[in-house]
């Protein structure tokens, strides 16, 4: 079960945990966000903070992926 996250304060560790729970690769997440895979790597490793606006977009992508895996649209 995915725990609630305050998206604007999303950390790299939380992103990695959520991504792995959904079975997404860094490349798959990056493609859905329209960014490069190494950006996801930098976030997850704590090299760069996740911009709050991007964190909201990440939340939307992960929510859509979760819904898709539950058999939704």
N, C-alpha and C positions, 0 to 999 in steps of 0.2 A: 504494500500500500504506500502510495506517495504521501509524504507528509507535507503540510502546507509550508510554503516558503514566502517570505516577504520579498517579492521579486526585485524591487529596486535595490535591495541590499544583498543580492545573491552573491555568494562566494564561489570561488573556483572549485572548492571541495564539494559544496552542495550541488553545483552544476554536474560534476563528474558522477556523483552518487545518483542523481536523478536520471542522467543520461544512461548510465549502466542499468538502472532498474527498468528502463524502457527498451533496453537492448539496442540502443543506437550507438553507432561508431562516431568518433569525432568527425569523420568525413561526412557521414550522413547528416549530422546536426549542422555542420557548416554549410552543406548544400542547401538545406532547408532555410537557413538564415541568409544565404547569399554572400557568405564570407569564405575566407580561406581556412583550411583545416588547422594550420599552425596558429591561427588566432584562438581557436578553441583550446589548443594545447597550452598556449600562454596563459589563458584564463585559469585553466585547471591547475596549472603549476604555480599559480600565484604571481606570475611575472608581470601581469597587467591586470588592473582592476576591471570589473565588468561595468560598463556605463549603465546607469539606471534605465535609460531609454532602451538600450539593447536588452537589459534584463527582462523588461516587460515583453519584448518580442520573443525572447527565449521562452518565457512562461507560456506565451500563446502557442508556440511551436510544440513544446512538450505536452501541453494540454490537448492539442489536436492529435498528437501521436498516441497519447493515452486513450483518447476516445476511439481512435482508429483501431487500436489493439483490443478494445472492449467490444468491438463489433459495430461501432457507430459509423457515422459517415466519414 
